[in-house]
């Protein structure tokens, strides 16, 4: 996760969650959540038989794509 996005998201969590719920999400975001590269996601879609894969929006570490099977 890039540092700017991480700061924004952590601030959001701290402003909206309390106690144990906050700690659970912080552990998830910092320790457990390891985003897959877009190229790897596309490769897996192809392996699963999807065709015509198109990335329609991309910003920082987020993307929206469509695929037809």
C-alpha positions, 0 to 999 in steps of 0.5 A: 500500500503506498504511504499516502493512501495508507495514511488516509485510510488509517485516519479514516479507521481511527475516526470511525472505529473504536477499541477492539474493532479498530485493532482488528482492522488495523491488523488486517490493513497493515499485516494481512492485506497484501494486494495482488498486482494487476498483472497477476489478477489479469493472468489469473482471469485468463487462466480461468477462461476470461477473454476481452479483459479491459482495465477501465479505470486505474488510480494508485493501487486501485483498478476497475476492470471488466472481462467476458468469459 
